[in-house]
Amino acid sequence: MRIAVLGTGMVGRALSGKLAALGHETWLGTRDVAASLANTEAARDGTGTFAEWHERNPQVQVATFAEAAGNAEVVFNATAGTASLDALKLSGEENLAGKLLVDVANPLDFSKGMPPSLSVCNTDSLAEQIQGAFPAAKVVKTLNTVTAHLMVDAGQLAQGEHTMFVAGNDGDAKATVTEILREGFGWKNVLDLGDLTAARGMEMYLPLWLSMMMQGVKSPMFNVAVVT
Ligand SMILES: NC(=O)c1ccc[n+]([C@@H]2O[C@H](COP(=O)([O-])OP(=O)(O)OC[C@H]3O[C@@H](n4cnc5c(N)ncnc54)[C@H](OP(=O)(O)O)[C@@H]3O)[C@@H](O)[C@H]2O)c1
């Protein structure tokens, strides 16, 4: 498939690197290609500067948000949640129309420090705002409940017996995403939560995730399993 991953952070890097390694024609989108490649700030996941990461992943083509989305059949939103609507506007509504738009972002507002608050919650979600702003896209929410490297390699945790959620209004779009999750990223347990309103709960899980990461587990490398 031709896939665009919008976002140069640790999530965009993990997703695009894995999708390219799986044989997909993969673009990574950013606001300004030259500025991203010149950025001397190293990512906190040990992948270095963006230029260093790209040197190790030359099969991922770096482009503007609009070029990346325009080239793709499937688009992943891996941009900062409070900027996702702006990033997707820069991608161009026409470049998202009719396409599967996989939203992995969290609406975390760090403006008042740690822990962040949610910029949207309860009766709305970032995923629904994206669907509302881009009605011709088929938005599917997934992967926002685990850390970047676990997204693309579920087998890093014991036996992969832990749960990934999906939500979205289009059944075929969810089926395509579920296939990528199972066949590409190693997720054995994919739980369909129904339509996109379920993204509210998936995003509101983040305060609990942060408590586990900062206090309980003291590492981002964990997940929950739904058992009955
Ligand atoms: N980090 C994790 O393990 C993790 C796990 C689950 C979900 N998430 C979610 O995944 C998303 C990506 O997280 P991340 O840590 O990889 O990166 P991030 O630092 O949250 O986001 C980086 C991306 O956001 C874009 N961006 C920032 N401000 C923007 C603006 N004003 N307008 C347009 N684009 C803007 C940047 O564009 P440029 O490339 O142009 O700089 C960059 O591509 C976030 O929503 C996060 O909550 C993260």
The ligand as an ORCA input file, in Angstrom:
! r2SCAN-3c Opt
* xyz 0 1
  N       5.043      9.319     22.179
  C       4.325      8.208     22.315
  O       4.831      7.131     22.672
  C       2.848      8.259     21.983
  C       2.050      7.131     22.255
  C       0.696      7.165     21.890
  C       0.177      8.287     21.252
  N       1.000      9.368     21.035
  C       0.449     10.526     20.335
  O       0.996     10.512     19.016
  C       1.185     11.849     18.552
  C       2.650     12.033     18.148
  O       3.453     11.958     19.309
  P       5.052     12.146     19.230
  O       5.538     12.029     20.617
  O       5.597     11.239     18.185
  O       5.266     13.598     18.619
  P       4.745     15.058     19.031
  O       5.923     15.828     19.502
  O       3.556     14.982     19.915
  O       4.274     15.620     17.591
  C       5.224     15.921     16.621
  C       4.549     16.283     15.327
  O       3.524     17.284     15.528
  C       3.682     18.291     14.534
  N       3.261     19.596     15.032
  C       3.584     20.169     16.224
  N       3.042     21.406     16.314
  C       2.395     21.625     15.137
  C       1.655     22.715     14.615
  N       1.465     23.838     15.318
  N       1.102     22.578     13.384
  C       1.269     21.452     12.655
  N       1.978     20.380     13.106
  C       2.534     20.473     14.323
  C       5.172     18.317     14.247
  O       5.369     18.861     12.951
  P       6.844     19.071     12.336
  O       7.274     17.732     11.839
  O       6.623     20.053     11.267
  O       7.704     19.581     13.456
  C       5.562     16.860     14.334
  O       5.432     16.246     13.085
  C       0.734     12.758     19.683
  O      -0.602     13.127     19.463
  C       0.830     11.874     20.922
  O      -0.066     12.253     21.946
  C       2.296      9.387     21.396
*
